[in-house]
Amino acid sequence: MRKINIFVIHCSATKEGLDIDASVIRSWHKNKGYRDIGYHYVIKLDGTIEKGRSEESIGAHVQGFNANSIGICYVGGLDKEGKPADTRTEAQKKAMKKLYSELKAKYPNAKWCGHRDLSPDIDGDGTVEKCEWMKACPSFDVKSEFK
């Protein structure tokens, strides 16, 4: 069994209201050469939680952190103009909290973060600031919401 020490929240980087699912993301990832979808879970607009890779399988969602992490992706993350925004529906927020509770019980010592939080700390001050983010994903502050 893998030692899980981090959960990484992602967004699909799709515009607000675009209703896709794990099968669509799986096809995107396979077209990029992945063997399967990179995430372990996908949260649809209606709050449905779909399984991607099994938790026992190493994901392909954040370079350098896949071996000991579980990747969770919510559908959305961009506003109607294509700019980063927290577009989670109430159903997605509720589903994310449910999944958080279930996974926290299973992996109590694992930390939660957003994909952007794993960007390099370029200035070496111990904090990854907005100006250092490689991308805005997941378009909300995971660390303040999931402690």
Secondary structure, DSSP 8 states (H G I E B T S, - for coil): -----EEEEEE--EETT----HHHHHHHHHHTT-SS-S-SEEE-TTS-EEE-S-TTS---SSTTTSTTEEEEEES-EE-TTS-B-----HHHHHHHHHHHHHHHHHSTT-EEEEGGGGS--TT-SSS--GGG-S--TTSS-HHHH--
